[in-house]
Amino acid sequence: MLLPLQGLDQRLRSFAGKKGKRLRVPLVTTFQALTTYGIDLVEQAGKLDPVIGRHDEGSWLNLERYEAHHGIRIQDRALVVAAQLSSRYITGRHLPDKAIDLVDEACANVRVQLDSEHEEIDNLERKGMQLEVELHAMEKEKDKANKARLVEVRKELDDLRYKLQPLMMKYRKEKERVDEIQRLKQKKKELIFALQEVGRRYGLVRAVDFLYDAIQGLETAIQQLEGSIEENLMLTETVGPEQIAEVVSRWIRIPVTRLGQNEKDRLIGLGDILHHRVSGQDQAVNVVAESVLRSRVGLGRPQQPTGSFLFLGLTGVGKTELAKALAEQLFDDENRLVRNDMSKYMEQHSVSRLIGAPPGRRPYSVVLFDEVEKAHTSVFNTLLQVLDDGRLTKGQGCTVDFRNNVIIITSKLGAELLLTGLSGKCTIQDVVNRLAERGIVLAVTDATLDYILAESYDPVYVARPIRRWLERKAVIELSRMLVREEIDENSIVYIDVGAKGSELVYHVEKNGWIVNPATGHKSEILIQISNGTTKTDVAQAIKKMKIEKIDDDEEEEEMEE
């Protein structure tokens, strides 16, 4: 008899009330469900003996495999990796259930790839169709503003076709090999079945004489085909550690696959990349980059977060900006930043709201606790558990894992002792990027940068007023010039300080070398004019630089031909 957990207490009491009745009750449930529905089972729970606990990583490896069901081969190493990765990253479930599901989904993925078109080819074909539709629509328009985009679309379409053709040839070749292996295996299975039938009817010796040589020949052919496997296959009949890691990455959106060359280069150059976005904080950037590198290669402390940092400083020195930059570099998305405004937890009873149901689960992200000095002191007890053990236990007994997160705490305590500013060129780069989209180069003098800093810098808010000042002054004036058509594509906008030193003056010159007509490439250039340098020198330097760029592109095209 199967009984639901709800109301089990009354059922047990009714059975126990019958004299001479001995009752055996195997109870299959989880501790969480028992807590939710079995509040009244305290008395009966004392009479129940638990006989099955949680499995460890190695106790499930003798389970029946899924090879026969999916028609593929599973490596023993894949089972070990499934147990290890599921234990490390999937903390909300238990072994062996989560490891079995990992293997099952990896097998299904391999089977689907064998029975359908390869994912990479399908994505390229879809993108090609989109580009063809866009190209057909733009060819009907005569707007000059679309010419550069038209060149880009044609180039993208040619590059896509050039990339798709060898992939299709490789895919067809591998597909033929896989189909031949499957055909031979199916024929081998039929011969083995026939061998058993002949053995039952005419004797095993006679059956072996008829079919043994044929089976051996099939095994040899299969081994030869499987032995001719090359590297970087698009199709495979085997589930290995890489396939298991891909499933884990898709489940919880974390890069647990092996470090590729691109990922290695990114980790090595992480400090330089962060320096380009956050200026004036060299020590903080270096410490963050080193900590992430140490953890990513597996040499960090296993039971602690990927990194734990305390950023101190005034508003605008780059604390939050560094957190955003780190999220973008680690997870390819600046929005992978879970931000907690600690001013919401100023009272002791409000601390309970810090631990609750999140709007979206992000097990691999940067967690920012902003302005922690505003929170109640009891918050620090919660943070201590997270920083020390890499986990947090909720009131219901659930454990939240923080080992894959970067924890950043910001504060303004002692900020008056840490007055450091950001360069004006850092924020003016925003204006440059907007103009570069139109093929426009911005050239500023040293006097202009000094004037911007003198007019906008605030020792209390540091860099933030610079951006607002540029919006009110420079961006507005450039917008007016664009509306009046004083600035066109392929132009240089010179910005200098007026003769009285109280305003900025703008001068526009045409420059035909900013957009490469062959490739549609647009430059993103910010030119800083030193004292004593004339506008003619700057224009000649730009022209020379763009000529060299076009010559390099033409040489590359000739080499490809």
C-alpha positions in Angstrom: 0.0 0.0 0.0 1.3 3.5 -0.9 0.3 6.3 1.4 0.9 10.0 1.0 2.9 11.7 3.6 0.1 14.1 4.4 -2.2 12.6 7.1 0.3 9.7 7.6 0.1 10.3 11.4 -3.6 9.4 11.6 -3.1 6.3 9.4 -0.3 5.0 11.6 -2.3 5.6 14.8 -5.3 3.7 13.3 -3.1 0.7 12.5 -1.3 0.8 15.8 -4.7 0.8 17.7 -5.5 -2.7 16.4 -4.4 -5.4 18.9 -2.2 -8.2 17.7 -1.3 -6.3 14.6 2.4 -5.9 13.8 3.1 -3.1 11.3 6.1 -2.7 9.0 6.3 0.8 7.5 9.0 1.6 4.9 9.0 5.4 4.7 10.6 6.9 1.6 11.0 10.6 1.9 13.4 13.5 2.2 14.2 15.4 5.3 12.8 18.5 3.8 9.4 16.9 2.9 9.3 15.3 6.4 9.8 18.7 8.0 7.1 20.2 5.7 4.3 17.6 5.9 5.3 15.5 8.9 5.2 17.9 11.8 3.0 15.6 13.8 5.2 12.5 13.3 7.6 13.3 16.2 6.4 10.3 18.2 6.3 7.9 15.3 9.6 9.2 13.9 11.4 8.0 17.0 10.3 4.5 16.1 11.5 4.6 12.5 15.1 3.5 11.8 16.8 5.2 8.8 18.4 2.5 6.7 19.5 4.5 3.6 21.6 7.6 3.9 23.2 9.8 1.3 25.7 8.3 -1.1 29.2 9.4 -1.4 30.9 10.2 -4.7 32.1 6.7 -5.5 29.3 4.4 -4.2 27.1 4.7 -7.3 29.6 3.8 -10.0 28.3 0.2 -10.3 24.8 1.3 -11.3 23.5 0.0 -14.6 24.7 2.1 -17.5 22.6 3.8 -20.1 24.6 2.5 -23.1 21.9 0.1 -24.3 19.1 2.6 -24.1 20.9 5.5 -25.9 23.0 3.3 -28.2 26.3 5.0 -27.3 29.4 4.2 -25.2 30.1 5.7 -21.8 33.6 6.0 -20.5 34.4 5.0 -17.0 36.1 8.4 -16.5 32.8 10.1 -17.4 31.1 8.4 -14.4 33.8 9.6 -12.1 33.7 13.1 -13.4 29.9 13.1 -13.1 30.1 12.2 -9.4 32.8 14.8 -8.8 31.2 17.7 -10.6 27.7 17.1 -9.3 29.1 16.9 -5.8 31.1 20.1 -6.3 28.6 22.3 -8.2 25.1 20.9 -7.8 24.4 21.5 -4.1 20.6 21.4 -4.1 20.4 17.7 -4.8 22.1 14.5 -3.6 24.0 11.6 -5.0 23.4 9.3 -6.8 20.3 11.1 -8.3 22.1 14.2 -9.6 25.0 12.2 -11.1 22.7 9.8 -12.8 20.7 12.6 -14.3 24.0 14.2 -15.5 25.0 11.0 -17.3 21.5 10.5 -18.8 21.3 14.0 -20.2 24.9 13.8 -21.6 23.9 10.5 -23.3 20.8 12.1 -24.7 22.8 15.1 -26.1 25.3 12.8 -27.9 22.4 10.8 -29.3 20.6 13.9 -30.6 23.8 15.2 -32.2 24.1 11.9 -34.0 20.5 11.9 -35.2 20.2 15.6 -36.2 22.3 18.4 -37.8 25.2 19.7 -35.8 24.5 22.7 -33.5 27.3 24.8 -34.9 26.3 24.3 -38.5 22.6 25.0 -37.7 23.5 28.3 -35.9 25.6 29.4 -38.9 22.9 28.6 -41.4 20.3 30.5 -39.3 22.7 33.5 -39.1 23.3 33.3 -42.8 19.6 33.4 -43.5 19.2 36.5 -41.3 22.1 38.3 -43.1 20.6 37.5 -46.5 17.3 39.0 -45.5 19.0 42.1 -44.2 21.2 42.4 -47.3 18.2 42.1 -49.6 16.3 44.8 -47.7 19.2 47.2 -47.5 19.9 46.8 -51.3 16.5 48.4 -52.0 17.3 51.4 -49.8 19.3 54.4 -51.1 20.1 56.0 -47.8 23.8 57.0 -47.5 23.8 56.1 -43.8 23.3 52.4 -44.7 26.3 52.1 -47.1 28.8 51.3 -44.3 26.4 48.7 -42.9 25.8 47.3 -46.3 29.5 46.7 -46.7 29.7 45.1 -43.3 26.8 42.7 -44.0 28.3 41.6 -47.3 31.6 40.9 -45.6 30.0 39.0 -42.7 28.0 36.9 -45.2 31.2 36.1 -47.2 33.0 35.2 -44.0 30.2 33.0 -42.8 30.0 31.1 -46.1 33.8 30.6 -46.1 33.5 29.2 -42.5 30.5 27.0 -43.2 31.8 25.1 -46.3 34.7 23.3 -44.6 32.4 22.5 -41.6 29.9 20.9 -43.8 32.5 18.8 -45.5 33.9 17.7 -42.2 30.5 16.9 -40.8 29.5 14.7 -43.8 32.7 12.8 -43.5 32.3 12.1 -39.8 28.6 11.3 -40.3 29.5 8.6 -42.8 32.0 7.1 -40.4 29.5 7.1 -37.5 26.8 5.6 -39.7 29.1 2.8 -40.8 30.1 2.0 -37.2 26.4 1.8 -36.2 25.6 -0.4 -39.2 28.5 -2.8 -38.3 27.4 -2.9 -34.6 23.8 -3.6 -35.6 25.0 -6.4 -37.9 27.2 -7.8 -35.1 24.2 -7.8 -32.7 22.2 -9.7 -35.3 25.0 -12.3 -35.8 25.3 -12.8 -32.1 21.6 -13.4 -31.8 21.8 -15.9 -34.7 24.7 -17.6 -33.1 22.6 -18.2 -30.0 19.7 -19.6 -32.0 22.0 -21.9 -34.1 23.6 -23.1 -30.9 20.3 -24.0 -29.3 19.3 -26.0 -32.4 22.4 -27.6 -33.8 25.0 -27.3 -31.0 27.5 -24.6 -30.0 30.4 -26.2 -31.9 28.6 -26.1 -35.3 27.3 -22.5 -34.6 30.8 -21.3 -33.9 32.0 -22.8 -37.2 29.4 -20.9 -39.1 29.4 -17.5 -37.5 32.5 -17.0 -35.4 34.7 -15.8 -38.3 32.0 -13.3 -39.4 31.7 -11.8 -35.9 35.5 -11.5 -35.6 35.6 -9.7 -38.9 33.0 -7.2 -37.8 34.8 -6.5 -34.6 38.0 -5.9 -36.5 36.3 -3.5 -38.9 34.7 -1.6 -36.0 38.0 -1.3 -34.2 39.7 0.1 -37.3 37.0 2.8 -37.8 37.1 3.8 -34.1 40.9 3.9 -34.2 40.9 6.3 -37.1 39.3 9.0 -34.9 40.9 12.5 -35.3 41.0 15.3 -32.8 38.3 18.0 -32.5 35.5 15.8 -33.7 32.1 17.3 -34.5 30.4 13.9 -33.9 31.2 11.3 -31.3 29.6 8.1 -30.1 31.3 8.3 -26.7 30.3 10.2 -23.6 33.4 11.5 -21.8 34.3 14.1 -19.2 33.9 16.9 -21.7 30.2 16.0 -22.4 29.5 15.8 -18.7 31.1 19.2 -18.0 29.0 20.7 -20.8 25.8 19.5 -19.1 26.9 21.0 -15.8 27.7 24.3 -17.4 24.3 24.4 -19.0 22.5 23.4 -15.8 23.9 26.1 -13.5 25.5 28.5 -16.0 29.1 28.2 -14.9 32.2 27.5 -17.0 33.4 24.2 -15.6 34.8 22.9 -18.8 38.5 22.6 -19.2 40.5 25.8 -19.6 40.9 26.6 -23.3 43.5 28.8 -24.8 41.1 31.8 -24.9 40.2 31.3 -21.3 43.9 31.1 -20.3 44.7 34.3 -22.1 41.8 36.0 -20.5 43.0 35.0 -17.0 46.6 35.9 -17.6 45.5 39.3 -19.0 42.7 39.9 -16.5 44.7 42.6 -14.6 45.4 44.6 -17.7 41.8 44.4 -18.9 40.5 45.7 -15.5 43.1 48.4 -15.5 41.7 49.8 -18.8 38.3 50.1 -17.2 39.2 51.3 -13.7 42.0 53.8 -13.4 43.9 54.9 -10.4 43.3 51.6 -8.4 46.3 49.6 -9.4 46.8 47.7 -6.1 43.1 46.8 -5.8 42.9 45.6 -9.4 46.1 43.5 -9.1 44.9 41.8 -5.9 41.5 41.0 -7.4 43.1 39.6 -10.6 45.5 37.4 -8.7 42.8 36.0 -6.4 40.6 35.1 -9.3 43.5 33.5 -11.2 44.4 31.4 -8.1 40.9 30.1 -7.6 40.1 29.5 -11.3 43.1 27.1 -11.8 42.1 25.2 -8.7 44.7 26.3 -6.2 42.4 28.4 -4.0 40.8 27.2 -0.8 38.1 24.7 -1.8 35.6 25.6 1.0 35.7 29.4 0.5 34.3 31.7 -2.2 36.3 32.4 -5.4 37.3 35.7 -3.9 36.3 37.9 -0.9 37.2 41.6 -1.1 36.6 44.7 1.0 36.7 47.9 -1.1 37.1 51.2 0.9 36.9 54.6 -0.6 34.8 57.6 -1.5 31.9 57.6 -3.9 33.1 57.5 -7.4 36.6 56.0 -7.0 35.6 52.8 -8.8 34.4 50.4 -6.2 31.2 49.4 -8.0 32.7 49.9 -11.4 35.4 47.3 -10.5 32.7 44.8 -9.5 30.9 45.3 -12.8 34.1 45.0 -14.8 34.9 41.7 -12.9 31.5 40.3 -13.6 31.8 41.2 -17.3 35.2 39.5 -17.6 34.4 36.4 -15.7 30.9 35.7 -16.9 30.7 37.7 -20.1 27.8 39.8 -18.7 28.0 42.9 -16.6 24.5 42.0 -15.3 25.8 38.9 -13.5 26.2 41.2 -10.5 23.9 40.6 -7.5 23.8 43.9 -5.7 22.5 44.3 -2.1 22.0 47.8 -0.8 22.9 47.4 2.8 21.1 50.6 3.8 17.9 48.4 3.8 19.2 46.4 6.7 19.8 49.1 9.3 17.6 47.5 11.9 18.2 44.2 13.6 14.8 42.6 12.5 15.4 43.5 8.9 18.5 41.2 8.7 16.1 38.2 8.2 15.1 39.7 4.8 18.7 39.4 3.6 18.3 35.6 3.7 15.2 34.7 1.6 14.0 33.6 -1.8 15.9 35.4 -4.5 14.2 36.7 -7.7 16.5 34.5 -9.8 19.0 31.9 -8.9 22.6 32.8 -9.9 25.0 30.3 -8.4 28.0 31.8 -10.3 28.1 35.5 -10.1 29.6 38.5 -8.3 27.7 39.3 -5.1 28.1 43.0 -4.0 27.2 44.2 -0.5 27.2 48.0 -1.1 27.9 50.4 1.8 28.0 47.8 4.5 28.7 50.3 7.2 25.0 51.3 7.1 23.7 47.8 8.0 23.1 46.6 11.5 26.0 44.8 13.2 24.2 41.5 13.2 24.7 41.4 9.5 28.4 40.8 10.0 27.6 37.4 11.7 25.9 36.3 8.5 28.7 37.6 6.3 31.3 35.8 8.5 29.6 32.5 7.8 29.7 33.2 4.0 33.3 34.4 3.9 34.7 31.7 6.2 32.9 28.6 5.2 31.6 29.5 1.7 28.0 28.6 2.7 25.0 30.0 4.4 22.3 28.0 6.3 18.8 29.2 6.0 16.1 28.9 8.7 14.6 25.8 7.0 17.9 24.0 7.2 18.7 24.5 3.5 22.4 25.3 2.7 23.3 27.9 0.1 26.6 27.3 -1.6 28.9 30.4 -2.2 32.0 28.6 -3.3 31.5 29.7 -6.9 30.8 33.3 -6.2 33.0 36.4 -5.8 32.0 38.4 -2.7 32.7 42.1 -2.7 31.9 44.4 0.3 32.1 48.2 -0.1 32.3 50.9 2.5 33.1 54.6 2.9 34.7 54.3 6.3 38.0 56.2 6.4 37.2 57.6 2.9 38.7 61.0 3.8 42.1 59.3 4.0 41.8 57.6 0.6 41.3 60.6 -1.7 42.3 59.4 -5.1 40.9 60.6 -8.4 40.2 59.1 -11.8 41.6 60.4 -15.0 39.4 62.7 -17.0 40.3 60.7 -20.1 38.6 57.7 -18.6 35.2 59.3 -18.7 35.7 61.2 -21.9 36.1 57.8 -23.6 32.3 57.4 -23.3 31.9 60.4 -25.6 34.5 59.0 -28.0 32.8 55.6 -28.3 29.5 57.3 -29.3 31.1 59.4 -32.0 33.1 56.5 -33.3 29.9 54.7 -34.2 29.4 57.5 -36.8 33.0 57.4 -38.0 34.0 60.6 -36.2 37.4 61.1 -34.5 37.7 63.3 -31.4 40.9 65.2 -30.8 41.4 67.1 -27.5 44.3 69.1 -26.2 46.1 68.7 -22.8 44.6 72.1 -21.9 41.1 70.7 -22.6 41.6 67.8 -20.2 43.0 70.2 -17.5 40.0 72.5 -18.0 37.5 69.6 -17.7 39.1 68.4 -14.5 39.3 71.9 -13.1 35.6 72.6 -13.8 34.1 69.2 -12.9 36.3 67.5 -10.3 34.8 67.2 -6.8 37.0 65.8 -3.9 33.8 64.3 -2.3 32.3 62.6 -5.4 35.5 62.2 -7.3 34.8 60.9 -10.9 31.0 61.0 -11.1 30.7 64.8 -11.6 33.1 64.5 -14.6 30.6 62.4 -16.5 27.7 64.7 -15.7 29.7 67.8 -16.7 30.6 66.2 -20.0 26.9 65.4 -20.6 25.9 69.0 -19.9 28.7 70.7 -21.8 30.5 68.7 -24.5 27.8 66.1 -25.4 25.1 68.8 -25.7 27.3 71.0 -28.0 28.3 68.0 -30.1 24.6 67.0 -30.4 23.7 70.5 -31.7 26.5 70.4 -34.2 25.3 67.0 -35.5 21.7 68.3 -35.8 23.0 71.4 -37.7 25.0 69.0 -39.9 28.2 70.8 -39.0 29.7 67.3 -38.3 29.5 64.6 -40.9 30.9 61.1 -41.1 34.7 60.9 -41.6 35.3 64.1 -39.7 37.8 65.2 -37.0 36.4 67.3 -34.2 39.1 69.4 -32.5 38.3 70.5 -28.9 40.4 73.2 -27.3 40.1 75.9 -24.6 39.1 79.4 -25.7 41.4 82.4 -25.6 39.9 83.6 -22.3 40.2 80.1 -20.8 36.5 80.1 -19.8 34.9 77.9 -22.5 35.5 75.1 -24.9 35.8 75.8 -28.7 35.1 73.2 -31.4 36.6 73.0 -34.9 35.6 70.4 -37.5 37.7 69.2 -40.5 36.9 66.5 -43.1 39.0 63.3 -43.1 38.4 60.7 -45.7 40.4 57.9 -44.1 38.3 57.2 -41.0 36.1 54.6 -42.7 37.8 51.9 -44.8 35.5 51.8 -47.9 36.7 48.2 -48.7 35.9 46.6 -45.3 33.5 49.2 -43.7 35.8 49.2 -40.6 35.3 52.2 -38.3 38.0 53.6 -36.1 37.6 54.3 -32.4 40.2 57.0 -31.9 40.8 59.5 -29.1 43.7 61.8 -30.0 45.4 63.8 -27.3 47.2 66.8 -28.7 50.3 67.8 -26.8 51.3 71.4 -26.4 53.0 72.7 -29.6 51.3 70.2 -31.9 49.4 71.7 -34.8 46.2 70.5 -36.3 47.9 69.8 -39.6 50.3 67.4 -37.8 47.4 65.5 -36.3 45.6 65.2 -39.6 48.7 63.9 -41.3 49.3 61.4 -38.5 45.7 60.1 -38.9 46.0 59.9 -42.6 49.2 58.0 -42.4 47.8 55.6 -39.8 44.7 54.9 -41.9 46.7 54.4 -45.1 48.9 51.8 -43.3 45.8 50.1 -42.0 44.2 49.9 -45.5 47.5 48.6 -47.0 47.6 45.9 -44.3 44.0 44.8 -45.1 44.8 44.6 -48.8 47.9 42.5 -48.1 45.8 40.1 -46.0 43.2 39.8 -48.7 45.9 39.1 -51.4 47.4 36.4 -49.1 44.0 34.8 -48.7 43.5 34.7 -52.5 
